[in-house]
Amino acid sequence: MDEDTTAARRPRKRWRRALRGVLIACGALVAAVGIAFGIGYLVWPIPDPVEIAARTDQSVLIAHSDGSEMTRIVPSSGNRTMVDDLRADVSKPMRDATLAAEDASFYRNSGFDPLGIVRAAWSQVTGGVGGGSTLTQQYVKLATGADEHTYTRKFKEVVLAFKVTNELPKDEILQAYLNTAYYGRGAYGVHAAAEAYFGKPPADLDPSEAALLAGMVQRPTENDPAYNAEQGRARWEYVAGQLRRHGMVDDAQAAKMRMPGTRERFAWRGEALSGTTYEIRQQVLEEAERAGFTEGTLQRGGYSIITTIDAAAQRAAEQAVAEVTARAPGSHAALVAIEPGTGAVRAYHSGATTAGGYDWAAAPQHPGTAFEPFAQFLQLAGSQASQEAGCEGPECSSPRPQAALEAETVRRSAARLGFDTGSWEPSGRSAFDALTAGEQPVSATDVAHAYATIAADGQERKPRMLSRILDQDGREVLAAESAPHPAFAEDAEASALLARKVAGSRWPELARSYGTEPLVVERGRYHSMTAWTSGFTPRLATSVVLSATDEQNRSRPLVDADGLPLDGTAATDDVWRLFEVGRGGAGALPPQPEQGAEPGARPGGRAEEPDREVRPGA
C-alpha cells in the first residue's frame, strides 16, 4: 500500500472514531434518561384530584409594605363543586373548547408531545419560558404545584403525564383537569367558573361561553374581558378560531358565535371590599400574574403578597378623600402617590365606594390648565432636544418651538414622560395648543407618574404596587422592581442632564399644577367639571383629581350639597393638605405659581420634607 493511500485513510479513521464516540455518548445519555424515566415512573405517584382540591383552599395574605395585613383572598366554601360525570355535567362545547385551547390531540397522544418538549427545551436555551405542554402535562403541573421553568420539573411532568395516560381513562384525566384548573375570579374548577362568569352550570354552556371560559386558564386575570376587554376579546377569538380549525363547530355554529357578556367580577362571591382595596388587590394580582404567579398558584402555595402601599399614607388618603367628598355629594376624589426613583405606589384611592366600581384614579379625565406645566416642559424638552441634535435657526430658538412639531412628536414625548397617550384623540389645533388647553385626557396615575419621572432626573419607571411574594415559611420567592428607562435621551446620563437642564430654573423641588375644566350652565354660571392639585418632592409625587364624572365617563358639574357651584381647586387643595398631615408630612401645599410666572414656578425659597418623612423602599 503506497504512502498516499495510507495518508488518505488516516482522516477517515479519525472521523470514524469521533463518530463512534458521539454515538456511544448519545447511547449512554439515552440509556440514562430511560433508567431515570423508569425509576420516576415507579416512584412518583399519580396526583389525586381530591387532595389537590383541598390544597387549593388556602388564603393569600395581601399586606402593606411593612407587612401589616391589608386584606386576604379567602377561598369560599361554596367555590369547590366537583364534576362527577364528565359527559353529563359538562357540555360538549365546553369539553371541545378546552381541547381546542389547550391540546387538540388530547385523545390521541400519550400524555406528552415530543415536538412540544423540543420547543420547550429550545425556549429554555434561548431564555424563553417553557411552552409545548399537553393538557395532561398541565394537569400534572396544576396537581403538583410545580411551576418553575427547569429541566427537572419538565422531566417529572413528562414522566407523570405518561404514567397518568397509561393508568387512567382519557375522560377521567379531562375531568380531573376541569376540576383542578383555575379560571380567575376566585373560581377553581369548571363548575365554579360557569357560575362566576355566567350564573349557570357547566352543562348549559354554549360554544361562545365555552370559548371564553376555556381561554381563561392561560392568564386568568388579564384574559377576563371584564378586566381587560381588548385582551379578553383577543383570547376569545383565538379559542373560537381553534374550534373552527379543528372542526369542533360547523359553519352554522361558527356563524352564530358571539363574544358573550359576563356577570360583574366577584359578584358571585359577595365580597365585602372597599372600592380602593379592591383596585389595589386586582393590580397586585395582575402584576403577580405577569411574573408567573397566578391567583391559583398563590392559593395552592399559601403565599403572601407584600405591596408597596404605605399603611400610614393609605389611611391618610382614605380619610382625606372621605372628609372632602362628604361636602360634595356625587363627586369622586382620586389620589395617587408614587415614590420617584422606584415607581412604588405608596398610596392609592380609586374614588370608588364599592368593589368593582369605576376607578377614577385610572380613568382619563380632562386636566384643563393642570396640564400647562407639562406642556411647557414638553416644549422646553423638545427645544433642547432639537438643539442637542444640531438644530439651528429661528424655529429652534422660538419661545414656542413645540407648536411647530408634528402631533406624533408631542405624543411620543408625553409617552416617554409617563403619560398613557392611547386615549388621546387628534385635534384640529396644533398638538402643543391642544395639550396646553388640557384637551387631551389624562389620569391621576398619569400625572403622578410624570411628576415622579421629572423628580427622578428623567428616569421613568412604570408605577407598581407589587413589592415581594413570600412563601409559607416567609422566604422571598419574588422581588419586584420597575426597570428605569431614560425619558428624554437614549441613555440614563444624557436623560438626567437634559432633565436637569430643562427643569432647573422652572421646576423647583416642590412644584404644583392645578386646574379646572369649566362648563357653562343655566343662568350664566360656570361650573367646574374637574379640579386638580398635584406636585412632587424628591420623595413623593402626588396627584389629586376631583370630578363628578359618572361610570360611563360622562362629565357632570361639581356642586356642593346645596347644588351650588363647588370651588374644586379648594377641595383638591384640602385633600392634599389632609393627606400630607395624615401621613406625617409637613402639611404644606405645593406653592401656587405667581401671576405671570412660568407654569410650575414658585416664589423663592426651598420647601422640603423633613427627614422624618423618608419612607423606606419596598
C-alpha positions in Angstrom: 0.0 0.0 0.0 1.5 3.3 -1.0 2.0 6.3 1.3 -0.7 8.4 -0.4 -3.4 5.8 0.2 -2.3 5.4 3.8 -2.4 9.2 4.4 -5.9 9.4 2.8 -7.2 6.8 5.2 -6.0 8.4 8.4 -8.6 11.3 8.4 -11.4 8.8 7.7 -10.3 6.7 10.7 -10.2 9.7 12.9 -13.7 10.7 11.7 -15.0 7.2 12.4 -13.5 7.2 15.9 -15.1 10.6 16.6 -18.5 9.4 15.2 -18.2 6.2 17.3 -17.5 8.3 20.4 -20.5 10.6 19.7 -22.8 7.5 19.2 -21.6 5.9 22.4 -22.2 9.2 24.3 -25.7 9.5 22.8 -26.5 5.9 23.6 -25.3 6.4 27.2 -27.4 9.5 27.5 -30.5 7.8 26.1 -29.9 4.8 28.5 -29.5 7.2 31.5 -32.7 9.0 30.6 -34.5 5.7 30.1 -33.4 4.5 33.5 -34.3 7.8 35.2 -37.7 7.7 33.4 -38.3 4.1 34.6 -37.4 5.0 38.2 -39.6 8.1 38.1 -42.5 6.1 36.7 -42.2 3.6 39.6 -41.6 6.1 42.4 -43.7 9.2 41.6 -47.4 8.7 42.5 -50.3 9.8 40.3 -51.9 13.1 41.6 -55.2 12.7 43.5 -57.7 15.3 42.4 -59.4 15.3 45.8 -56.2 16.1 47.6 -55.4 18.8 45.0 -58.7 20.5 45.7 -58.0 20.5 49.4 -54.6 22.1 48.8 -56.1 25.0 46.8 -58.2 26.1 49.7 -55.6 28.3 51.3 -55.9 32.0 51.9 -53.4 34.5 50.5 -52.3 37.5 52.6 -52.1 40.9 50.9 -50.1 43.2 53.1 -48.9 46.8 53.3 -45.2 47.5 52.7 -44.5 47.0 56.5 -46.1 43.5 56.5 -49.4 44.6 58.2 -52.5 43.0 56.8 -54.5 44.9 54.2 -56.8 42.1 53.1 -56.9 38.4 52.3 -58.1 36.2 49.5 -60.1 33.7 51.4 -61.4 30.7 49.4 -65.2 30.4 49.7 -66.5 27.0 50.9 -69.0 27.3 48.0 -66.5 27.6 45.2 -65.4 24.0 45.1 -68.1 21.8 43.5 -66.6 18.8 41.7 -67.8 17.5 38.4 -68.7 13.8 39.0 -69.7 12.8 35.5 -67.8 14.5 32.7 -70.2 13.9 29.8 -73.4 14.5 31.9 -72.1 17.5 33.9 -70.1 19.4 31.3 -71.5 20.4 27.9 -69.8 19.1 24.8 -69.0 22.7 23.7 -67.1 23.2 26.9 -65.2 19.9 26.6 -64.3 20.8 22.9 -63.3 24.3 23.7 -60.9 23.1 26.4 -59.2 20.8 24.0 -59.2 23.4 21.3 -57.5 25.9 23.6 -55.0 23.6 25.2 -54.5 20.3 23.4 -56.4 19.3 20.3 -54.7 15.9 20.1 -55.5 15.0 23.7 -57.5 11.8 22.9 -54.7 10.6 20.6 -51.4 11.5 22.3 -49.6 9.5 25.0 -49.6 12.3 27.5 -46.8 14.4 26.1 -45.8 15.8 22.7 -42.1 15.2 21.7 -42.0 18.2 19.4 -43.5 20.3 22.1 -40.8 19.2 24.5 -38.1 20.1 21.9 -39.8 23.6 21.6 -39.8 23.9 25.4 -36.2 22.9 25.6 -35.3 25.5 23.0 -37.2 28.1 24.9 -35.1 27.4 27.9 -31.9 27.7 26.0 -32.9 30.9 24.4 -34.3 32.5 27.5 -38.0 31.7 26.9 -40.5 30.3 29.4 -41.5 26.7 28.6 -44.3 26.0 26.2 -45.5 22.9 24.4 -47.3 21.2 27.3 -50.2 18.9 26.6 -53.4 19.1 28.7 -52.2 16.1 30.7 -48.9 17.8 31.5 -50.8 20.9 32.5 -52.9 18.9 34.8 -49.8 17.4 36.4 -48.3 20.8 36.8 -51.5 22.1 38.5 -51.6 19.0 40.6 -48.0 19.1 41.8 -47.9 22.9 42.2 -44.5 22.8 40.4 -44.4 25.8 38.1 -40.7 26.7 38.0 -39.2 26.7 34.5 -36.5 24.0 34.9 -35.5 20.8 33.1 -36.0 18.8 36.3 -39.6 20.0 36.6 -40.3 19.4 32.9 -38.8 15.8 33.1 -41.0 14.9 36.1 -44.0 16.4 34.4 -43.5 14.3 31.3 -43.0 11.1 33.3 -46.1 11.6 35.3 -48.1 12.7 32.2 -47.1 9.4 30.6 -48.0 7.4 33.7 -51.4 9.1 34.1 -52.2 8.4 30.5 -51.3 4.7 30.9 -53.3 4.2 34.1 -56.3 6.5 33.8 -59.0 6.7 31.0 -58.8 9.9 29.0 -62.3 11.1 30.2 -61.1 10.8 33.8 -58.0 12.9 33.0 -60.0 15.6 31.3 -62.5 15.6 34.2 -59.6 15.9 36.7 -58.2 18.9 34.7 -61.6 20.6 34.6 -62.0 20.1 38.4 -58.5 21.5 39.1 -58.0 24.4 36.7 -58.2 28.0 37.9 -60.4 30.2 35.8 -60.0 33.6 37.6 -62.5 35.4 39.7 -61.6 33.1 42.6 -63.2 30.2 40.7 -61.5 26.8 40.9 -62.9 24.1 38.6 -65.3 24.5 35.7 -68.4 24.3 37.9 -67.4 27.4 39.9 -66.2 29.1 36.7 -69.5 28.7 34.9 -71.3 30.2 38.0 -68.8 33.0 38.3 -69.0 34.1 34.7 -72.4 33.2 33.5 -74.5 32.2 36.5 -75.3 28.7 35.2 -74.0 25.1 35.5 -71.3 23.9 33.1 -73.8 21.5 31.4 -75.6 24.5 30.0 -72.6 26.3 28.4 -72.9 27.1 24.7 -69.9 27.3 22.3 -69.5 31.1 22.7 -69.4 30.9 26.5 -67.3 27.8 26.5 -64.7 29.5 24.3 -64.4 32.3 26.8 -64.0 30.0 29.8 -61.5 27.7 28.1 -59.4 30.7 27.3 -59.2 31.9 30.9 -56.8 29.3 32.2 -53.8 30.6 30.3 -53.9 34.1 32.0 -56.8 34.1 34.5 -56.7 37.8 35.2 -55.8 39.5 32.0 -57.9 37.3 29.8 -61.0 38.3 31.8 -62.9 40.7 29.4 -64.4 42.5 32.5 -60.8 43.3 33.5 -59.1 43.8 30.1 -61.6 44.0 27.3 -59.1 44.0 24.5 -57.0 41.1 25.8 -60.2 39.2 26.7 -61.6 39.5 23.2 -58.3 38.5 21.6 -58.2 35.3 23.6 -61.8 34.5 22.9 -61.3 35.0 19.2 -58.3 32.7 19.3 -60.2 29.8 21.0 -63.2 30.3 18.7 -60.8 30.1 15.8 -59.3 26.9 17.1 -62.8 25.4 17.4 -63.4 26.1 13.8 -59.9 25.0 12.7 -60.3 21.6 14.3 -63.9 21.0 13.1 -65.4 21.2 16.6 -68.1 23.6 15.4 -69.6 23.6 11.9 -70.1 26.6 9.7 -73.6 27.3 11.0 -72.5 27.1 14.7 -69.4 29.3 14.0 -71.6 31.9 12.3 -73.8 32.2 15.5 -70.8 32.6 17.9 -70.5 36.0 19.5 -68.4 37.3 22.3 -70.6 36.7 25.4 -71.3 39.1 28.2 -70.4 38.1 31.8 -71.5 38.8 35.3 -69.8 41.5 37.3 -66.5 40.4 38.6 -66.7 38.7 42.0 -70.5 39.3 42.2 -71.0 35.6 42.8 -68.7 35.7 45.9 -70.4 38.7 47.6 -67.1 40.0 48.8 -67.2 43.0 51.2 -64.2 45.0 49.9 -63.9 48.8 49.6 -63.5 50.0 46.1 -60.0 51.2 46.8 -58.8 47.9 48.4 -60.4 46.0 45.5 -58.4 48.0 42.9 -55.2 47.6 44.9 -55.8 43.9 45.1 -56.5 43.5 41.5 -53.4 45.5 40.5 -51.1 43.4 42.6 -52.7 40.2 41.3 -52.2 41.3 37.7 -48.5 42.2 38.4 -48.0 38.8 40.2 -49.6 37.0 37.2 -47.3 38.7 34.8 -44.4 37.5 37.0 -45.7 33.9 36.7 -47.8 33.7 39.9 -51.5 33.3 39.1 -54.1 33.5 41.8 -54.4 29.7 41.6 -50.6 29.3 42.2 -50.7 31.8 45.1 -53.5 29.8 46.8 -52.0 26.4 46.2 -48.8 27.6 47.8 -50.4 29.7 50.5 -48.2 32.6 49.5 -48.2 36.2 50.9 -48.1 39.3 48.8 -46.3 42.4 50.2 -47.4 45.5 48.4 -45.7 48.9 48.0 -48.6 50.6 49.8 -47.5 52.5 52.9 -50.1 51.9 55.7 -50.0 55.4 57.2 -50.1 57.1 53.8 -53.0 54.9 52.7 -55.0 55.7 55.8 -54.4 59.4 55.3 -55.5 59.2 51.7 -58.8 57.4 52.6 -59.5 59.8 55.4 -58.7 62.9 53.3 -60.9 61.8 50.4 -63.8 60.8 52.7 -63.8 64.1 54.5 -63.7 66.3 51.4 -66.1 64.3 49.2 -68.7 64.4 52.0 -69.1 68.1 51.3 -69.9 67.4 47.6 -72.4 64.6 47.2 -71.9 62.8 43.9 -68.3 63.8 43.5 -65.3 61.4 43.3 -61.8 62.2 44.5 -58.9 60.1 43.4 -55.4 60.2 44.8 -52.2 58.6 43.6 -48.8 59.0 45.4 -45.7 57.5 43.7 -42.2 57.3 45.0 -39.7 58.8 42.5 -36.8 56.6 41.6 -38.6 53.3 42.3 -42.1 53.6 40.8 -43.5 52.3 44.1 -47.1 53.4 44.6 -47.3 54.5 48.3 -51.0 55.5 48.4 -53.9 54.9 46.1 -57.5 55.9 46.2 -59.7 54.9 43.3 -62.6 57.2 44.2 -65.0 54.2 44.1 -67.1 53.2 47.1 -67.8 49.6 46.1 -65.7 46.7 44.9 -65.5 46.5 41.2 -66.7 50.1 40.7 -65.3 52.7 38.4 -61.6 53.5 39.1 -61.4 57.3 38.8 -57.6 57.2 39.6 -57.0 55.3 36.4 -59.8 57.0 34.3 -58.6 59.5 31.7 -60.1 62.9 32.5 -59.6 66.4 31.0 -57.0 68.2 33.0 -57.7 71.8 31.9 -55.0 74.2 33.0 -53.5 71.4 35.2 -51.6 70.3 32.1 -49.9 73.6 31.4 -46.7 72.7 33.4 -46.3 69.5 31.4 -47.0 71.2 28.1 -44.4 73.8 29.0 -41.9 71.0 29.9 -42.5 69.2 26.7 -42.0 72.4 24.8 -38.7 73.1 26.5 -37.6 69.5 26.3 -38.4 69.5 22.6 -36.5 72.7 22.0 -33.5 71.4 23.9 -33.6 68.0 22.1 -33.6 69.8 18.8 -30.6 71.9 19.8 -28.8 68.8 21.1 -29.4 67.2 17.7 -27.8 70.2 16.0 -30.9 72.1 15.1 -30.2 75.8 14.4 -32.2 78.8 13.3 -35.3 80.8 14.4 -37.5 77.8 14.6 -35.2 76.3 17.3 -34.9 79.4 19.5 -38.6 80.4 19.2 -40.4 80.7 22.6 -42.9 78.1 21.3 -40.9 75.7 19.1 -43.1 72.7 20.1 -46.1 74.3 18.4 -44.5 73.6 15.0 -43.7 70.0 15.7 -45.8 67.1 14.5 -48.6 65.8 16.7 -46.9 62.4 16.9 -43.7 64.0 18.2 -45.7 65.6 21.1 -47.5 62.3 21.8 -44.2 60.4 21.8 -42.6 62.9 24.2 -45.5 62.7 26.5 -45.4 58.9 26.5 -41.7 58.9 27.4 -42.6 61.2 30.3 -45.0 58.6 31.6 -48.4 59.5 30.1 -50.7 56.9 28.6 -51.5 58.6 25.3 -53.6 55.8 23.9 -56.9 57.6 24.6 -55.7 60.9 23.0 -57.7 62.0 20.0 -56.4 64.0 17.0 -57.1 67.7 17.4 -57.8 70.4 14.8 -55.4 72.7 16.6 -51.7 72.3 16.9 -50.6 69.4 19.1 -49.0 71.8 21.6 -52.0 74.1 21.8 -54.3 71.1 22.4 -52.1 69.9 25.2 -51.8 73.4 26.8 -55.6 73.8 26.8 -56.0 70.5 28.6 -57.9 68.9 25.7 -56.2 65.5 25.9 -57.4 63.3 28.8 -55.0 62.1 31.5 -55.4 60.2 34.7 -54.3 60.9 38.3 -51.9 57.9 37.8 -50.5 59.5 34.6 -49.9 62.8 36.4 -48.2 61.3 39.4 -46.2 59.1 37.1 -45.0 62.0 35.0 -44.1 64.1 38.1 -42.2 61.1 39.5 -40.2 60.9 36.3 -39.2 64.5 36.5 -38.3 64.2 40.2 -36.1 61.2 39.4 -33.8 63.1 37.0 -35.7 62.0 33.9 -35.6 58.3 34.7 -39.1 56.8 34.0 -40.2 53.8 35.9 -43.6 52.1 35.5 -45.8 52.5 38.6 -46.1 49.3 40.6 -47.9 48.0 43.6 -46.2 44.6 43.9 -43.1 44.6 46.2 -42.5 41.0 47.2 -44.0 37.5 47.3 -43.2 35.2 50.3 -43.8 31.5 50.7 -45.5 29.9 53.7 -42.1 29.9 55.6 -41.6 33.6 55.0 -38.9 33.1 52.3 -38.9 35.6 49.5 -39.7 33.9 46.2 -40.0 37.1 44.1 -38.8 40.7 44.5 -40.4 43.0 42.0 -39.0 46.3 40.7 -39.6 48.6 37.8 -36.8 48.9 35.3 -35.7 52.5 34.6 -36.0 54.0 31.1 -34.4 57.3 30.1 -37.3 59.6 29.3 -35.5 62.4 27.4 -32.5 60.8 25.7 -31.1 57.5 24.6 -29.0 56.8 27.8 -29.6 57.5 31.5 -26.8 60.1 31.9 -27.9 62.1 28.9 -31.5 62.0 30.0 -30.6 63.1 33.5 -28.5 66.0 32.2 -31.3 67.1 29.9 -34.0 66.8 32.6 -31.9 68.9 35.0 -31.0 71.5 32.4 -34.6 72.0 31.2 -36.2 71.7 34.6 -33.5 73.5 36.6 -34.9 77.1 36.9 -38.5 76.3 36.1 -39.3 73.2 38.2 -38.5 73.6 41.9 -38.2 70.6 44.2 -41.8 71.2 45.1 -44.0 72.0 42.2 -47.7 72.5 41.7 -50.1 72.0 38.9 -53.7 72.8 39.3 -56.7 73.5 37.0 -60.3 73.2 36.2 -62.4 72.5 33.2 -65.4 74.9 33.0 -68.9 74.1 31.8 -71.4 76.8 31.1 -74.8 76.0 32.6 -78.1 77.9 33.1 -78.2 81.4 34.5 -74.8 82.1 33.1 -72.9 80.2 35.9 -69.7 78.4 35.3 -69.3 75.0 36.9 -66.0 73.1 37.2 -66.2 69.5 35.9 -62.7 68.5 37.1 -60.2 70.0 39.5 -56.6 69.0 40.3 -53.9 69.6 42.8 -50.6 67.8 42.0 -47.0 68.1 42.8 -43.8 66.4 43.9 -40.9 66.4 46.3 -37.8 64.3 45.9 -39.5 61.6 48.0 -43.1 61.6 46.7 -45.1 62.6 43.6 -48.8 63.0 44.4 -51.8 63.8 42.2 -55.4 64.6 43.4 -58.3 64.9 41.0 -61.9 65.7 41.9 -64.8 65.1 39.4 -68.4 64.2 39.2 -67.9 62.1 36.1 -70.1 59.0 36.1 -69.2 55.4 35.5 -69.8 55.9 31.7 -67.2 58.7 31.9 -69.8 61.4 31.2 -68.8 64.7 32.7 -71.1 66.5 35.1 -70.5 69.7 37.0 -69.1 69.8 40.6 -71.7 71.1 43.0 -71.9 71.3 46.8 -74.7 69.9 49.0 -76.9 72.8 48.1 -76.4 72.4 44.3 -74.3 75.5 44.0 -71.0 75.6 42.1 -68.2 74.0 44.0 -64.7 75.5 44.3 -63.0 72.4 43.0 -59.4 73.6 43.4 -60.0 74.5 47.0 -61.4 71.0 47.6 -58.4 69.2 46.0 -56.1 71.5 48.0 -57.9 70.3 51.1 -57.4 66.7 50.1 -53.7 67.4 49.6 -53.3 69.1 53.0 -55.2 66.4 54.9 -53.2 63.7 53.1 -49.9 65.3 53.9 -50.7 65.8 57.5 -52.2 62.4 57.9 -49.1 60.6 56.5 -46.8 62.6 58.8 -45.7 65.2 56.2 -45.4 68.9 56.7 -49.0 69.6 55.5 -47.9 72.3 53.2 -49.4 72.8 49.7 -47.2 73.0 46.7 -46.8 76.7 46.2 -49.0 78.3 43.6 -47.2 79.9 40.7 -47.0 83.7 40.8 -49.2 85.6 38.4 -47.3 85.7 35.0 -44.7 83.2 36.1 -43.8 80.2 34.1 -46.2 77.3 34.8 -44.8 75.3 37.7 -42.6 78.1 39.0 -42.9 79.2 42.6 -41.6 82.1 44.8 -38.1 81.8 46.2 -37.0 79.6 49.0 -37.0 75.8 49.4 -39.8 73.5 50.5 -38.5 70.2 51.6 -40.0 67.4 53.6 -38.3 66.9 57.0 -36.1 63.8 57.4 -38.7 62.0 59.4 -40.9 61.7 56.3 -38.4 59.5 54.4 -40.1 56.2 53.5 -38.0 53.0 53.1 -38.0 51.3 49.8 -40.4 48.4 49.1 
